[in-house]
Amino acid sequence: MAGGKQTSNPRTSVWLSGKSAAAPRRRDDQGNLDRERIVAATIRLLDAEGLEKFSMRRLASELGVTAMSVYWYVDNKDDLLEYALDEICSEMTLPDPSDEDADWRDQLRGLAEDYRRTLAAHPWASRLLGRFLNLGPRSMAFSNATIAVMARSGIPQDEITGALAAVFQFVYGFCTIEGLYKERCRAAGVTEDEYFRDVMNVVNDSPEWTETYREAAEVTESWSKQGSVTEMRHRDFAYALETVIAGIEVMRDRAR
């Protein structure tokens, strides 16, 4: 290399490295440890404590084994996170591709809502989606289902990926913000509704802010009358999703 500087190749996904086949149990584990149990414990820890606090040592402690025992089944932390990211995809229900009478809009709504529920249940996942290739079997099954559903919408084949991007990048962005909000509330030691009320009180008690940004102030004031944060978030998501689906139909008809 010029100047003696070394560079490394991009990390190969565990799903392309030939390492994804399950490792056999070790005799000294007495049948109590396998990759499935390790991945399940990883997901529980990530859900409870977040990505920053997760470590292989912490995982081993949770499982009641030594760290070396865990490494018998996974080579490193990144491989384990890939396994966990793919595993949560099993929580999403895939539509029946052979059901010709099903409305593609309903199937797309179902996929988007399941994707949102999964990301909301596992806030750490949003942060990992950009790091890994997501080529595991469950992730690929979900991707294949979304393509099949979108193809039934009647849009040109070369526009399918753009339409899917409009739907699922919207869901990803929505859930990323939702996850960050939840992390902020957890760090502050308050509920989502308590944090929201504190923010609204600060805004409403600032005449300078409300006078300068009158339109924004009117909207934020209406938020406080719309119920809990969860209810507001649900309504916003449903409306935004319908807007995206309507937009796909408009673009499809325009192409025709």
C-alpha positions as CSV (number, residue, x, y, z in Angstrom):
1,M,0.0,0.0,0.0
2,A,1.2,3.5,-0.7
3,G,2.8,5.1,2.3
4,G,2.5,1.8,4.2
5,K,-1.1,2.5,5.1
6,Q,-3.2,-0.5,5.5
7,T,-6.9,-0.7,4.7
8,S,-9.4,-3.4,5.5
9,N,-12.1,-4.8,3.3
10,P,-15.7,-4.2,4.2
11,R,-16.9,-6.7,6.8
12,T,-18.6,-9.7,5.2
13,S,-22.1,-10.5,6.4
14,V,-22.4,-13.6,8.5
15,W,-25.0,-14.8,6.1
16,L,-22.4,-14.7,3.2
17,S,-19.4,-16.0,5.2
18,G,-20.4,-19.6,5.5
19,K,-20.7,-19.3,9.3
20,S,-24.5,-19.3,9.6
21,A,-24.8,-23.0,10.0
22,A,-25.6,-23.8,13.6
23,A,-22.6,-24.9,15.7
24,P,-22.9,-28.3,17.5
25,R,-23.4,-28.3,21.3
26,R,-20.3,-28.7,23.4
27,R,-20.3,-31.6,25.8
28,D,-19.5,-29.5,28.7
29,D,-22.5,-27.3,28.1
30,Q,-24.7,-30.3,29.1
31,G,-27.1,-29.5,26.3
32,N,-28.1,-26.2,28.0
33,L,-26.6,-23.8,25.5
34,D,-27.1,-23.4,21.7
35,R,-27.2,-20.5,19.3
36,E,-31.0,-20.2,19.5
37,R,-30.8,-19.6,23.2
38,I,-28.0,-17.2,22.9
39,V,-29.8,-15.1,20.3
40,A,-33.0,-15.1,22.4
41,A,-31.0,-13.8,25.4
42,T,-29.3,-11.2,23.2
43,I,-32.7,-9.9,22.1
44,R,-34.0,-9.7,25.7
45,L,-30.9,-7.8,26.8
46,L,-31.0,-5.4,23.9
47,D,-34.7,-4.7,24.6
48,A,-34.2,-4.1,28.3
49,E,-30.9,-2.3,28.3
50,G,-30.2,-0.9,24.8
51,L,-27.4,-1.3,22.4
52,E,-24.8,0.7,24.3
53,K,-24.8,-1.5,27.4
54,F,-24.8,-4.8,25.5
55,S,-21.6,-6.8,25.6
56,M,-20.6,-10.4,25.2
57,R,-19.5,-10.5,28.9
58,R,-22.9,-9.2,29.9
59,L,-24.6,-11.8,27.7
60,A,-22.5,-14.6,29.2
61,S,-23.5,-13.5,32.7
62,E,-27.2,-13.5,31.7
63,L,-26.8,-17.0,30.4
64,G,-24.9,-18.2,33.4
65,V,-21.9,-19.3,31.3
66,T,-18.4,-18.1,30.5
67,A,-17.7,-15.7,27.6
68,M,-15.7,-18.4,25.9
69,S,-18.7,-20.7,25.9
70,V,-20.6,-18.1,23.9
71,Y,-17.8,-17.8,21.4
72,W,-18.2,-21.5,20.6
73,Y,-21.4,-20.6,18.8
74,V,-20.7,-17.1,17.4
75,D,-17.4,-15.7,16.3
76,N,-18.0,-12.2,17.4
77,K,-20.4,-9.5,18.6
78,D,-21.3,-8.3,15.1
79,D,-22.3,-11.8,13.9
80,L,-24.5,-12.1,17.0
81,L,-26.2,-8.8,16.3
82,E,-26.9,-9.9,12.7
83,Y,-28.5,-13.1,14.0
84,A,-30.6,-11.1,16.5
85,L,-31.7,-8.6,13.7
86,D,-32.8,-11.4,11.5
87,E,-34.6,-13.3,14.3
88,I,-36.9,-10.4,15.1
89,C,-38.1,-10.5,11.5
90,S,-39.9,-13.7,12.4
91,E,-42.4,-11.6,14.4
92,M,-43.8,-10.1,11.2
93,T,-46.7,-11.9,9.5
94,L,-46.2,-12.4,5.8
95,P,-49.2,-12.3,3.4
96,D,-50.3,-15.3,1.4
97,P,-48.8,-14.7,-2.1
98,S,-51.3,-17.2,-3.6
99,D,-54.4,-15.2,-2.5
100,E,-55.3,-13.5,-5.7
101,D,-58.5,-12.0,-4.2
102,A,-56.5,-10.1,-1.5
103,D,-56.3,-6.3,-1.9
104,W,-52.6,-5.4,-2.3
105,R,-53.3,-2.2,-0.3
106,D,-54.4,-4.2,2.7
107,Q,-51.4,-6.5,2.4
108,L,-49.1,-3.5,2.1
109,R,-50.7,-1.9,5.2
110,G,-50.3,-5.1,7.1
111,L,-46.6,-5.4,6.2
112,A,-45.9,-1.8,7.1
113,E,-47.8,-2.0,10.4
114,D,-46.0,-5.2,11.3
115,Y,-42.6,-3.6,10.4
116,R,-43.5,-0.7,12.6
117,R,-44.5,-2.9,15.5
118,T,-41.3,-4.9,15.3
119,L,-39.1,-1.8,15.2
120,A,-41.1,-0.2,18.0
121,A,-40.7,-3.3,20.2
122,H,-37.0,-3.4,19.5
123,P,-35.7,0.2,19.3
124,W,-32.1,-1.0,18.9
125,A,-33.0,-2.6,15.5
126,S,-33.3,0.7,13.7
127,R,-29.7,1.6,14.5
128,L,-28.5,-1.8,13.2
129,L,-30.4,-1.8,9.9
130,G,-27.9,0.6,8.3
131,R,-24.9,-1.3,9.6
132,F,-25.6,-4.8,8.2
133,L,-26.7,-6.2,4.9
134,N,-29.8,-8.0,6.4
135,L,-29.5,-11.0,4.2
136,G,-30.7,-13.5,6.7
137,P,-33.6,-16.0,5.8
138,R,-36.3,-14.2,7.7
139,S,-35.3,-10.7,6.5
140,M,-35.2,-12.0,2.9
141,A,-38.6,-13.6,3.3
142,F,-40.0,-10.3,4.4
143,S,-38.3,-8.4,1.5
144,N,-39.5,-11.0,-1.0
145,A,-43.1,-10.6,0.3
146,T,-43.0,-6.8,0.0
147,I,-41.8,-7.1,-3.6
148,A,-44.5,-9.6,-4.4
149,V,-47.3,-7.4,-2.9
150,M,-46.0,-4.2,-4.6
151,A,-45.8,-6.0,-8.0
152,R,-49.6,-6.7,-7.6
153,S,-50.3,-3.0,-7.4
154,G,-49.8,-2.7,-11.2
155,I,-46.9,-0.2,-11.1
156,P,-44.1,-0.7,-13.6
157,Q,-41.5,-3.2,-12.5
158,D,-38.7,-0.6,-12.6
159,E,-40.6,1.5,-10.2
160,I,-41.2,-1.2,-7.5
161,T,-38.1,-0.4,-5.5
162,G,-38.9,3.3,-5.5
163,A,-42.4,2.6,-4.2
164,L,-41.2,0.3,-1.5
165,A,-38.6,2.9,-0.5
166,A,-41.4,5.4,0.0
167,V,-43.3,3.0,2.3
168,F,-40.5,1.4,4.3
169,Q,-38.1,4.2,4.6
170,F,-41.0,6.2,5.9
171,V,-41.7,3.5,8.5
172,Y,-38.0,3.3,9.3
173,G,-37.7,7.0,9.9
174,F,-40.9,7.1,11.9
175,C,-39.8,4.3,14.2
176,T,-36.3,5.7,14.5
177,I,-37.7,9.0,15.9
178,E,-40.1,7.0,18.1
179,G,-37.2,4.9,19.5
180,L,-35.0,7.9,20.2
181,Y,-38.0,9.5,22.1
182,K,-38.4,6.4,24.2
183,E,-34.7,6.3,25.0
184,R,-34.9,10.0,26.1
185,C,-37.8,9.3,28.4
186,R,-36.1,6.2,29.8
187,A,-32.9,8.2,30.5
188,A,-35.0,11.0,32.2
189,G,-36.8,8.4,34.3
190,V,-40.3,9.5,33.2
191,T,-43.1,8.1,31.0
192,E,-43.6,9.2,27.5
193,D,-46.7,11.1,28.5
194,E,-45.0,12.8,31.4
195,Y,-42.1,13.9,29.2
196,F,-44.5,15.2,26.5
197,R,-46.5,17.2,29.1
198,D,-43.2,18.8,30.4
199,V,-42.3,19.9,26.9
200,M,-45.8,21.3,26.2
201,N,-45.7,23.2,29.5
202,V,-42.4,24.8,28.6
203,V,-43.6,25.8,25.1
204,N,-47.0,27.1,26.3
205,D,-45.3,29.2,29.0
206,S,-43.1,31.0,26.5
207,P,-45.0,33.9,24.9
208,E,-42.0,34.7,22.7
209,W,-42.0,31.3,21.2
210,T,-45.8,31.1,20.6
211,E,-45.9,34.6,19.1
212,T,-42.9,34.0,16.8
213,Y,-44.0,30.6,15.6
214,R,-47.8,30.9,15.7
215,E,-48.6,28.1,13.3
216,A,-46.4,25.7,15.1
217,A,-47.8,26.8,18.5
218,E,-51.4,26.1,17.3
219,V,-50.4,22.6,16.2
220,T,-48.6,21.8,19.4
221,E,-51.6,23.1,21.4
222,S,-53.8,20.7,19.5
223,W,-51.5,17.8,20.3
224,S,-52.3,18.1,24.0
225,K,-55.9,17.5,23.3
226,Q,-55.4,14.4,21.2
227,G,-54.9,11.9,24.0
228,S,-51.8,10.0,25.0
229,V,-48.5,10.0,23.0
230,T,-49.2,6.4,21.9
231,E,-52.6,7.5,20.5
232,M,-51.2,10.5,18.7
233,R,-48.4,8.4,17.3
234,H,-50.9,5.8,16.1
235,R,-53.1,8.3,14.3
236,D,-50.1,10.1,12.7
237,F,-48.7,6.8,11.4
238,A,-52.0,5.6,10.0
239,Y,-52.6,8.9,8.2
240,A,-49.1,9.1,6.8
241,L,-49.2,5.5,5.6
242,E,-52.5,6.1,3.8
243,T,-50.9,9.2,2.2
244,V,-48.0,7.1,0.9
245,I,-50.3,4.4,-0.5
246,A,-52.5,7.0,-2.2
247,G,-49.3,8.5,-3.7
248,I,-48.3,5.1,-5.1
249,E,-51.7,4.8,-6.8
250,V,-51.4,8.3,-8.3
251,M,-47.9,7.6,-9.7
252,R,-49.1,4.2,-11.1
253,D,-52.1,5.8,-12.9
254,R,-49.9,8.7,-14.2
255,A,-47.5,6.1,-15.7
256,R,-50.4,4.5,-17.5
